[in-house]
Amino acid sequence: MLATLALGANAQSFKEWQDPQINEVNRAPMHANYFAYETAEAADAGEKQASANYMTLNGDWKFFWVKNSDARPTDFWKQNFDDRGWATIPVPGLWELHGYGNPLYVNIGYAWRNQFRNNPPEVPVENNNIGSYRREIIVPAEWKGKDIIAHFGSVTSNIYLWVNGRFVGYSEDSKLEAEFNLTPYLKPGEKNLIAFQVFRWCDGTYLEDQDFFRYSGVGRDCYLYARNKKRLEDIRVIPDLTDNYSNGELAIDLKLKGSGKVALKLTDADGKVVAEAVGDGKKQVKMRVENPQKWTSETPYLYTLTATMQGSNEYIPVKVGFRKVEIKDAQVLVNGKPVLFKGANRHELDPDGGYVISRERMLQDIQIMKKFNINAVRTCHYPDDNYWYDLCDRYGIYVVAEANLESHGMGYGEHTLAKRDDYKRAHLERNERNVFRNFNHPAVIIWSLGNEAGYGPNFDAAYEWVKAEDPSRPVQYERAGYEGKTDIYCPMYADYSWCERYSTDDKYQKPLIQCEYAHAMGNSQGGFKEYWELIRKYPKYQGGFIWDFVDQSIRWTGKDGKMIYGYGGDFNRFDASDINFCDNGLISPDRVPNPHMYEVGYYYQNIWATLLDAAKGEVELYNENFFSDLSPYYMQWTLLKDGAPVRSGRVENINVAPQQRAKVTIPYGAIDASAEWMLNISFALKNSCELLAAGHVVAKNQLRLTEAPAANMELKNSSLSNVAVVPPVVKDDDRNYLIICGKDFRMEFDRHSGYLTKYEVAGVEMIKEGGRLQPNFWRAPTDNDFGANLQYRYRAWKNPSIRLKELKHRVENEQAFVDAKYEMPDVKATLSLSYVINNDGAVKVTQAMGTTKDAKISNLFRFGLQMPMPCNFETVEYYGRGPLENYIDRNNCTDLGIYRQSVDEQFYPYIRPQETGTRSDLRWWRVLNAAGTGVEIVAETPFSASALHYTIESLDEGLRKQQGHSQEVEKADLTNLCIDKVQMGLGCINSWGAIARSEYLLPYKDYSFTFIMRPVKHKIGVK
């Protein structure tokens, strides 16, 4: 069969897909990303889709899919082939999202890892799906006499191409375009048959083991474009800054097909010509520009270089940014300044399209980055769509441009492909093509050789080639460590202590910029503050790239037809799966910011306010920007008294130069020590700015002016003038319950458990029937908890045996006292619950635990109590940190204030169910029904609490993950109130073993927690 195919096609051997040293046949050389327009006006407009030289190949194609590679059709490319029984599929479009095969997600290891042992370059025949495509097109007749080139933007994993029954070529490298000159094969003005075939896996798949969803098919735009026979074949611009970064120099390399003069014109953003030159392709052309506008992430100013070759009638515009990248004194400098990289890793993934990302989606991602102060992106782990780099140029995002090279599944030892001669060519080609294609983008300031692909001679060769080809940019590679060939020390997930050690040790003289850090999986980013305290303290440590930007899950239909975000294991029982490890995003698949994104946006902000003198209203402002002052912003301030705003104002002009400080005096007036006074300061845009609207807040701080007065924990009886106090009455004649009654309330304590099981005030039940106020030490494990196996390590605290030993009561000073004492043999501890009840039904609760010295018992998740309330308690009102959920190690983005929210709003649907909804630093917390009636909690010190229409059990998947999805967790017919002295932190170092920092843990020791729960009535949110 193969012999017949080869004979008929006259060119291909059909062994290319299994030969790592053949990565292309007849593929056009890679060139810088540009488009040649037919007129100067078209070039100025810059929309290639509207050009007469452009013809889309996007749309519906005839399609035939087979499961196994040995079943592929071998003559489908023939012009007389009958495809009437074929289906159709859109291009671009991925098979698995159009009903052909299943999506598959793995982190480490190849998609075949459950059924096939790695044996490069061999890949499986079974389940190596093959897609065959056919389409007839009519090429414009006016293209006759021109060269016609096909552009396939991204095809996974390879492409064999035929035109009009003739073999054209072959290509691997699924994340860079494959271009072919079709001129000898096409007939302009007539119908032409284009056919191509795609393999799910080929030898190149061993170099594409990225941590993301594995799809197959066409992922980016495909089109034809026409070029004159005589033309500018490639253009390369190298910007530089001279004279102490004040003046600009632009070096231009030209590659011509044919000979002739090339007119070069440089215009500014207003269209004014600032420099002109002529080149002929024989030597480098240079332009000098006096004091040009400089390109940085803060000031992304672009010039346009237009090249026109004499006699070609083509106009090629190239965006130019004058900037200089250097490494000096163990720092990366941009235009001479040691910028901070406030970065994220970004996979090209869409919940509906997979690898197919619309321009609108890309622009949305840029806008979100700008809103949350992200100034740098690593294109993990492959080159992105060309339009992404254009957007980064335009809006100002520093780019670490990574080659499509990851062989993680082969490990880092002797089997790494980095050491194999037969894969050397592929290592070099993928880096060469990445550099050739993305060279002209000013946003690209660092080249990355690849990701998690071991280290060896192949990477040494790639480094040497890139450095020789482009001395203007640093080159990095994480697996090179410090000693290997990398200009930047770019580790993954280095912890705080190592980062500080590196930063303080003079023997390390490379910049430290983590290529991945602060793993943002599920409810996470606790301790992000401490990373940025180190970064801002040590010059050598310049930031990093969070893993990662967007949760990778796809929109899928789950149980009972509900929409879920699918992850590994949701699609069949057989494929390899790393479950929800694809969901590490700062934003959801549909680009909704996850709660932890706000903490990142806060620590990535560029303006900071610190208090100098509270009595005088003196505040110091610091502009952390390196290139722009604060004149585009105004400052808004609000004075809070015990959480409520009492005064506000606005400062219009805050001209603070880059990297400078200035003192301002805010006239907020007199304050005193009788209340907790806070000053909220925010900085917002005066005018709309590209993607950000006027009024957008770019930075904020909350400054403490006074300490909060100590909470009043004295529980007194209520009294009226000349009316005797009616103390609570204890009814001790019931075998099952100890009953406390007052004028308008009733409490019942279960004699068998000692717990409060009924709390009725004015006829309103505060505890759901069958519920109780009981100790709670557990939370639904987060993804970071699972990664550290805390569901095992802490399980003694999930349902510890709590045995009632004693239940006593008394009436004293016209109040009722109930004391319950317990033993907790599973954790070698004792527990007591003490209640003081006044005549209004308010109850002061003290929970105290005594531990055993030297007992080997794990940490706790939390120390507190929970109480299920009827579900009609749908409102929370509180004075604490908000409005977002927050935890002890992730609450700096939230401000102390008074908030009123629904219980529904407390739940955040993390893709996999887990702990959510907690608020910390609470001064008081209320849970209310529609009438404003409910309970209020105050404690001796700030505490945390949550109220959800979900039980802890419903969000807890047990000892192992169970393919849970938040959308499929049914609401409980209750409002579950959790009241905590403290809950442990979330952590962010990684999600496979690290836990929160020690100061945010709850070690096994004695704890005591006292709070007052009092009934409230008709609270309507007015202070």
Secondary structure, DSSP 8 states (H G I E B T S, - for coil): -HHHHHHHHSS--S-GGG-TT--EES------S---BSSHHHHHHT-GGGSTTEEE--EEEEEEEESSGGG--SSTTSTT---TT-EEEEESEEGGGGTSS--EEESSS-TTTTT---BTTB--STT--EEEEEEEEE--GGGTTSEEEEEE--EESEEEEEETTEEEEEEE-TTS-EEEE-TTT--TTSEEEEEEEEES--GGGGGB--SEEE--EE-S-EEEEEE-SSEEEEEEEEEEEETTTTEEEEEEEEEEES---EEEEEE-TTS-EEEEEEE-SSS-EEEEESS--BB-SSSB--EEEEEEETTT--EEEEEE-B--EEEETTEEEETTB---EEEEE----BTTTBT---HHHHHHHHHHHHHTT--EEE-TTS---HHHHHHHHHHT-EEEEE-S-B-GGG-SSTT-GGG-GGGHHHHHHHHHHHHHHHTT-TTEEEEE--SS---SHHHHHHHHHHHHH-TTS-EE-GGGTTTSS-SSB--BS--HHHHHHHHH-TT--S-EEEEEES---SS--TTHHHHHHHHHH-TTEEEEEES-SB---EEEE-GGG-EEEE-TTSS-SSS---GGGG---SB-TT--B-HHHHHHHHHT-SEEEEEEETTTTEEEEEE--SS--STTEEEEEEEEETTEEEEEEEE------TT-EEEEE-------TTS-EEEEEEEEESS-BTTB-TT-EEEEEEEE-S-------------BTTB-----EEE---SSEEEEE-SSEEEEEETTT--EEEEEETTEESS-TT--BEEE------HHHHHTTHHHHTGGGTS---EEEEEEEEEETTEEEEEEEEEEGGGTEEEEEEEEE-TTS-EEEEEEEEE-TT-----BSEEEEEEEE-TT--EEEEEEEESS--BTTB-TTSEEEEEEEESGGG----SS--S---EEEEEEEEEE-TTS-EEEEEEEEEEEEEEESS-HHHH--TTS-----GGGS---SSEEEEEEEEE-----S-SSS----GGG-B-SS-EEEEEEEEEE----S--
